[in-house]
Structure formats: C-alpha cells, structure tokens
Amino acid sequence: MTTHPCVQDDFLQTLVKDQTTVNVFLVNGIRLSGQLAGFDQFAVLLESGPGVQLVFKHAISTVMPVDGRGSGTRPDRRTDG
C-alpha cells in the first residue's frame, strides 16, 4: 500500500507556516478568527488578540483562510513532476 500525504495535516501546516489569518467555524455555528499556532491529532491552537485558544477538532466544521483562497498549493496538484 502506498502512503498518501494527509490532506488535513498539509493544509494546517501551510496555514501555520505562512501565519495565515483564518476563520474557524464550529459545528454549533460560532466563528472564531485568528492565526493557527499549531495543531496535533485532536486539537488546534488559535492565536487571536492577546491570547491563545485550544480548539478541539471534533468541534470544528470548517477552517477557511480569511482571504478565501488559501495559501500554497493543493497537495493533489503537485508541480514537482
């Protein structure tokens, strides 16, 4: 079986590396805004204003860059050959 990159990890890592401002929509409809400081298997760290929030992934419905496009390239569209 071949290994495939984890789309979620690649997407989140790009947002962390580029310090992209994001909107995080929770399953209950609440919108949180800030920059992702880090993540693991179960949670993301969201920096906004003077503080950092630990948001559990099971409560997140959508993560979207504020500019609406996202940064970097899609993992399924490699340009390296």
N, CA, C and O atoms as a GROMACS GRO file, in nm:
protein
  324
    1MET      N    1   0.084  -0.118   0.000
    1MET     CA    2   0.000   0.000   0.000
    1MET      C    3   0.089   0.125   0.000
    1MET      O    4   0.182   0.135   0.080
    2THR      N    5   0.060   0.218  -0.087
    2THR     CA    6   0.140   0.340  -0.093
    2THR      C    7   0.089   0.440   0.009
    2THR      O    8  -0.030   0.441   0.043
    3THR      N    9   0.178   0.523   0.057
    3THR     CA   10   0.137   0.625   0.152
    3THR      C   11   0.100   0.752   0.077
    3THR      O   12   0.166   0.789  -0.020
    4HIS      N   13  -0.004   0.816   0.122
    4HIS     CA   14  -0.050   0.941   0.064
    4HIS      C   15  -0.038   1.050   0.169
    4HIS      O   16  -0.056   1.022   0.288
    5PRO      N   17  -0.007   1.172   0.129
    5PRO     CA   18   0.002   1.280   0.228
    5PRO      C   19  -0.135   1.304   0.292
    5PRO      O   20  -0.238   1.293   0.226
    6CYS      N   21  -0.133   1.335   0.418
    6CYS     CA   22  -0.257   1.366   0.488
    6CYS      C   23  -0.299   1.507   0.449
    6CYS      O   24  -0.231   1.604   0.482
    7VAL      N   25  -0.410   1.519   0.382
    7VAL     CA   26  -0.457   1.648   0.332
    7VAL      C   27  -0.477   1.746   0.447
    7VAL      O   28  -0.439   1.862   0.438
    8GLN      N   29  -0.536   1.698   0.556
    8GLN     CA   30  -0.561   1.784   0.671
    8GLN      C   31  -0.430   1.839   0.728
    8GLN      O   32  -0.418   1.959   0.751
    9ASP      N   33  -0.333   1.751   0.749
    9ASP     CA   34  -0.206   1.795   0.806
    9ASP      C   35  -0.133   1.891   0.712
    9ASP      O   36  -0.078   1.991   0.758
   10ASP      N   37  -0.133   1.862   0.583
   10ASP     CA   38  -0.068   1.951   0.486
   10ASP      C   39  -0.133   2.089   0.485
   10ASP      O   40  -0.064   2.191   0.484
   11PHE      N   41  -0.265   2.092   0.486
   11PHE     CA   42  -0.339   2.218   0.485
   11PHE      C   43  -0.310   2.300   0.610
   11PHE      O   44  -0.277   2.418   0.601
   12LEU      N   45  -0.321   2.236   0.727
   12LEU     CA   46  -0.298   2.307   0.852
   12LEU      C   47  -0.152   2.352   0.865
   12LEU      O   48  -0.126   2.462   0.912
   13GLN      N   49  -0.059   2.267   0.824
   13GLN     CA   50   0.083   2.303   0.832
   13GLN      C   51   0.113   2.425   0.746
   13GLN      O   52   0.191   2.511   0.787
   14THR      N   53   0.054   2.434   0.628
   14THR     CA   54   0.073   2.550   0.542
   14THR      C   55   0.019   2.676   0.608
   14THR      O   56   0.082   2.782   0.602
   15LEU      N   57  -0.097   2.666   0.672
   15LEU     CA   58  -0.156   2.781   0.741
   15LEU      C   59  -0.069   2.827   0.857
   15LEU      O   60  -0.052   2.946   0.880
   16VAL      N   61  -0.013   2.731   0.931
   16VAL     CA   62   0.076   2.764   1.044
   16VAL      C   63   0.203   2.830   0.992
   16VAL      O   64   0.245   2.935   1.041
   17LYS      N   65   0.266   2.767   0.892
   17LYS     CA   66   0.394   2.816   0.838
   17LYS      C   67   0.380   2.956   0.780
   17LYS      O   68   0.467   3.040   0.801
   18ASP      N   69   0.272   2.981   0.708
   18ASP     CA   70   0.252   3.111   0.642
   18ASP      C   71   0.186   3.215   0.732
   18ASP      O   72   0.166   3.329   0.691
   19GLN      N   73   0.153   3.177   0.856
   19GLN     CA   74   0.086   3.265   0.951
   19GLN      C   75  -0.039   3.330   0.890
   19GLN      O   76  -0.062   3.450   0.904
   20THR      N   77  -0.118   3.246   0.823
   20THR     CA   78  -0.239   3.291   0.756
   20THR      C   79  -0.350   3.314   0.858
   20THR      O   80  -0.373   3.231   0.946
   21THR      N   81  -0.420   3.427   0.847
   21THR     CA   82  -0.536   3.451   0.931
   21THR      C   83  -0.652   3.367   0.878
   21THR      O   84  -0.680   3.365   0.758
   22VAL      N   85  -0.720   3.298   0.969
   22VAL     CA   86  -0.826   3.206   0.931
   22VAL      C   87  -0.953   3.232   1.010
   22VAL      O   88  -0.950   3.290   1.119
   23ASN      N   89  -1.063   3.190   0.952
   23ASN     CA   90  -1.190   3.178   1.023
   23ASN      C   91  -1.211   3.030   1.051
   23ASN      O   92  -1.203   2.948   0.960
   24VAL      N   93  -1.237   2.997   1.176
   24VAL     CA   94  -1.266   2.860   1.216
   24VAL      C   95  -1.414   2.857   1.254
   24VAL      O   96  -1.456   2.921   1.350
   25PHE      N   97  -1.491   2.782   1.178
   25PHE     CA   98  -1.634   2.769   1.206
   25PHE      C   99  -1.657   2.641   1.285
   25PHE      O  100  -1.614   2.533   1.244
   26LEU      N  101  -1.724   2.654   1.398
   26LEU     CA  102  -1.752   2.538   1.481
   26LEU      C  103  -1.884   2.474   1.438
   26LEU      O  104  -1.964   2.536   1.369
   27VAL      N  105  -1.907   2.350   1.480
   27VAL     CA  106  -2.028   2.280   1.440
   27VAL      C  107  -2.153   2.346   1.496
   27VAL      O  108  -2.262   2.326   1.444
   28ASN      N  109  -2.140   2.426   1.602
   28ASN     CA  110  -2.256   2.496   1.658
   28ASN      C  111  -2.279   2.633   1.593
   28ASN      O  112  -2.367   2.708   1.636
   29GLY      N  113  -2.200   2.665   1.491
   29GLY     CA  114  -2.220   2.789   1.416
   29GLY      C  115  -2.132   2.905   1.459
   29GLY      O  116  -2.130   3.008   1.391
   30ILE      N  117  -2.061   2.894   1.570
   30ILE     CA  118  -1.975   3.002   1.616
   30ILE      C  119  -1.854   3.014   1.525
   30ILE      O  120  -1.796   2.914   1.482
   31ARG      N  121  -1.815   3.140   1.497
   31ARG     CA  122  -1.697   3.167   1.414
   31ARG      C  123  -1.587   3.222   1.504
   31ARG      O  124  -1.609   3.317   1.579
   32LEU      N  125  -1.470   3.163   1.495
   32LEU     CA  126  -1.351   3.211   1.564
   32LEU      C  127  -1.253   3.258   1.458
   32LEU      O  128  -1.243   3.198   1.352
   33SER      N  129  -1.180   3.366   1.486
   33SER     CA  130  -1.082   3.418   1.392
   33SER      C  131  -0.947   3.430   1.459
   33SER      O  132  -0.938   3.458   1.578
   34GLY      N  133  -0.842   3.409   1.381
   34GLY     CA  134  -0.707   3.423   1.432
   34GLY      C  135  -0.608   3.354   1.342
   34GLY      O  136  -0.636   3.326   1.226
   35GLN      N  137  -0.490   3.327   1.397
   35GLN     CA  138  -0.385   3.256   1.324
   35GLN      C  139  -0.358   3.124   1.394
   35GLN      O  140  -0.353   3.119   1.517
   36LEU      N  141  -0.340   3.019   1.318
   36LEU     CA  142  -0.310   2.890   1.377
   36LEU      C  143  -0.165   2.890   1.426
   36LEU      O  144  -0.072   2.921   1.351
   37ALA      N  145  -0.148   2.855   1.552
   37ALA     CA  146  -0.015   2.850   1.611
   37ALA      C  147   0.041   2.709   1.608
   37ALA      O  148   0.163   2.689   1.614
   38GLY      N  149  -0.047   2.610   1.598
   38GLY     CA  150  -0.004   2.471   1.595
   38GLY      C  151  -0.125   2.379   1.598
   38GLY      O  152  -0.239   2.423   1.613
   39PHE      N  153  -0.097   2.249   1.584
   39PHE     CA  154  -0.204   2.150   1.586
   39PHE      C  155  -0.146   2.013   1.614
   39PHE      O  156  -0.027   1.989   1.597
   40ASP      N  157  -0.234   1.924   1.657
   40ASP     CA  158  -0.197   1.783   1.670
   40ASP      C  159  -0.314   1.699   1.622
   40ASP      O  160  -0.400   1.749   1.550
   41GLN      N  161  -0.316   1.575   1.659
   41GLN     CA  162  -0.420   1.484   1.612
   41GLN      C  163  -0.560   1.525   1.658
   41GLN      O  164  -0.659   1.497   1.590
   42PHE      N  165  -0.570   1.592   1.774
   42PHE     CA  166  -0.701   1.618   1.834
   42PHE      C  167  -0.741   1.764   1.844
   42PHE      O  168  -0.859   1.794   1.863
   43ALA      N  169  -0.646   1.858   1.832
   43ALA     CA  170  -0.678   1.998   1.860
   43ALA      C  171  -0.593   2.091   1.776
   43ALA      O  172  -0.491   2.051   1.720
   44VAL      N  173  -0.638   2.218   1.768
   44VAL     CA  174  -0.560   2.324   1.706
   44VAL      C  175  -0.544   2.437   1.808
   44VAL      O  176  -0.631   2.459   1.892
   45LEU      N  177  -0.433   2.509   1.799
   45LEU     CA  178  -0.412   2.628   1.879
   45LEU      C  179  -0.439   2.749   1.791
   45LEU      O  180  -0.378   2.765   1.685
   46LEU      N  181  -0.531   2.834   1.835
   46LEU     CA  182  -0.571   2.952   1.758
   46LEU      C  183  -0.532   3.076   1.836
   46LEU      O  184  -0.583   3.100   1.945
   47GLU      N  185  -0.442   3.157   1.780
   47GLU     CA  186  -0.400   3.283   1.841
   47GLU      C  187  -0.489   3.395   1.791
   47GLU      O  188  -0.508   3.411   1.670
   48SER      N  189  -0.543   3.473   1.884
   48SER     CA  190  -0.620   3.590   1.846
   48SER      C  191  -0.610   3.692   1.959
   48SER      O  192  -0.632   3.659   2.075
   49GLY      N  193  -0.577   3.815   1.921
   49GLY     CA  194  -0.559   3.918   2.023
   49GLY      C  195  -0.448   3.879   2.119
   49GLY      O  196  -0.342   3.833   2.077
   50PRO      N  197  -0.472   3.897   2.246
   50PRO     CA  198  -0.367   3.870   2.344
   50PRO      C  199  -0.357   3.724   2.388
   50PRO      O  200  -0.268   3.690   2.466
   51GLY      N  201  -0.447   3.638   2.340
   51GLY     CA  202  -0.449   3.503   2.393
   51GLY      C  203  -0.446   3.393   2.288
   51GLY      O  204  -0.450   3.418   2.167
   52VAL      N  205  -0.440   3.270   2.339
   52VAL     CA  206  -0.441   3.151   2.255
   52VAL      C  207  -0.555   3.061   2.303
   52VAL      O  208  -0.575   3.043   2.423
   53GLN      N  209  -0.629   3.006   2.207
   53GLN     CA  210  -0.738   2.914   2.239
   53GLN      C  211  -0.702   2.775   2.191
   53GLN      O  212  -0.648   2.758   2.082
   54LEU      N  213  -0.733   2.675   2.272
   54LEU     CA  214  -0.722   2.535   2.232
   54LEU      C  215  -0.860   2.494   2.183
   54LEU      O  216  -0.956   2.494   2.260
   55VAL      N  217  -0.869   2.459   2.055
   55VAL     CA  218  -0.998   2.421   1.996
   55VAL      C  219  -0.990   2.275   1.954
   55VAL      O  220  -0.903   2.238   1.875
   56PHE      N  221  -1.079   2.193   2.006
   56PHE     CA  222  -1.078   2.052   1.972
   56PHE      C  223  -1.132   2.031   1.831
   56PHE      O  224  -1.235   2.088   1.794
   57LYS      N  225  -1.064   1.949   1.753
   57LYS     CA  226  -1.101   1.927   1.614
   57LYS      C  227  -1.241   1.872   1.598
   57LYS      O  228  -1.308   1.902   1.499
   58HIS      N  229  -1.289   1.793   1.693
   58HIS     CA  230  -1.423   1.736   1.677
   58HIS      C  231  -1.531   1.844   1.682
   58HIS      O  232  -1.645   1.819   1.643
   59ALA      N  233  -1.497   1.964   1.730
   59ALA     CA  234  -1.592   2.075   1.736
   59ALA      C  235  -1.585   2.165   1.613
   59ALA      O  236  -1.666   2.256   1.598
   60ILE      N  237  -1.488   2.140   1.524
   60ILE     CA  238  -1.468   2.225   1.405
   60ILE      C  239  -1.540   2.167   1.285
   60ILE      O  240  -1.532   2.048   1.257
   61SER      N  241  -1.612   2.255   1.215
   61SER     CA  242  -1.673   2.211   1.089
   61SER      C  243  -1.591   2.256   0.970
   61SER      O  244  -1.577   2.181   0.873
   62THR      N  245  -1.535   2.380   0.974
   62THR     CA  246  -1.463   2.435   0.859
   62THR      C  247  -1.350   2.526   0.906
   62THR      O  248  -1.365   2.600   1.003
   63VAL      N  249  -1.237   2.519   0.836
   63VAL     CA  250  -1.127   2.615   0.855
   63VAL      C  251  -1.106   2.680   0.720
   63VAL      O  252  -1.082   2.613   0.620
   64MET      N  253  -1.116   2.814   0.718
   64MET     CA  254  -1.106   2.885   0.591
   64MET      C  255  -1.018   3.008   0.606
   64MET      O  256  -1.039   3.089   0.696
   65PRO      N  257  -0.918   3.021   0.518
   65PRO     CA  258  -0.837   3.144   0.520
   65PRO      C  259  -0.927   3.265   0.500
   65PRO      O  260  -1.023   3.260   0.422
   66VAL      N  261  -0.896   3.375   0.569
   66VAL     CA  262  -0.978   3.495   0.561
   66VAL      C  263  -0.988   3.547   0.419
   66VAL      O  264  -1.092   3.599   0.379
   67ASP      N  265  -0.880   3.535   0.341
   67ASP     CA  266  -0.885   3.583   0.202
   67ASP      C  267  -0.968   3.491   0.113
   67ASP      O  268  -0.992   3.524  -0.003
   68GLY      N  269  -1.011   3.376   0.166
   68GLY     CA  270  -1.100   3.287   0.093
   68GLY      C  271  -1.032   3.194  -0.005
   68GLY      O  272  -1.097   3.104  -0.059
   69ARG      N  273  -0.903   3.212  -0.029
   69ARG     CA  274  -0.835   3.131  -0.129
   69ARG      C  275  -0.743   3.027  -0.069
   69ARG      O  276  -0.732   2.916  -0.122
   70GLY      N  277  -0.679   3.059   0.038
   70GLY     CA  278  -0.579   2.969   0.093
   70GLY      C  279  -0.444   2.999   0.033
   70GLY      O  280  -0.434   3.059  -0.074
   71SER      N  281  -0.341   2.958   0.102
   71SER     CA  282  -0.207   2.983   0.053
   71SER      C  283  -0.142   2.851   0.016
   71SER      O  284  -0.185   2.745   0.062
   72GLY      N  285  -0.042   2.858  -0.065
   72GLY     CA  286   0.027   2.737  -0.106
   72GLY      C  287  -0.048   2.665  -0.216
   72GLY      O  288  -0.142   2.719  -0.275
   73THR      N  289  -0.004   2.543  -0.244
   73THR     CA  290  -0.067   2.465  -0.350
   73THR      C  291  -0.147   2.352  -0.289
   73THR      O  292  -0.124   2.311  -0.175
   74ARG      N  293  -0.239   2.301  -0.366
   74ARG     CA  294  -0.316   2.186  -0.321
   74ARG      C  295  -0.227   2.063  -0.326
   74ARG      O  296  -0.151   2.044  -0.421
   75PRO      N  297  -0.236   1.977  -0.221
   75PRO     CA  298  -0.150   1.859  -0.219
   75PRO      C  299  -0.175   1.763  -0.335
   75PRO      O  300  -0.085   1.686  -0.369
   76ASP      N  301  -0.292   1.765  -0.396
   76ASP     CA  302  -0.321   1.674  -0.506
   76ASP      C  303  -0.278   1.733  -0.640
   76ASP      O  304  -0.299   1.670  -0.744
   77ARG      N  305  -0.221   1.850  -0.640
   77ARG     CA  306  -0.175   1.913  -0.765
   77ARG      C  307  -0.028   1.952  -0.752
   77ARG      O  308   0.007   2.070  -0.742
   78ARG      N  309   0.055   1.852  -0.752
   78ARG     CA  310   0.198   1.875  -0.737
   78ARG      C  311   0.256   1.933  -0.865
   78ARG      O  312   0.214   1.899  -0.976
   79THR      N  313   0.353   2.022  -0.846
   79THR     CA  314   0.418   2.084  -0.961
   79THR      C  315   0.562   2.039  -0.976
   79THR      O  316   0.634   2.089  -1.061
   80ASP      N  317   0.605   1.942  -0.892
   80ASP     CA  318   0.744   1.899  -0.896
   80ASP      C  319   0.767   1.782  -0.988
   80ASP      O  320   0.872   1.718  -0.981
   81GLY      N  321   0.674   1.751  -1.075
   81GLY     CA  322   0.698   1.649  -1.175
   81GLY      C  323   0.611   1.537  -1.158
   81GLY      O  324   0.618   1.441  -1.235
   0.00000   0.00000   0.00000
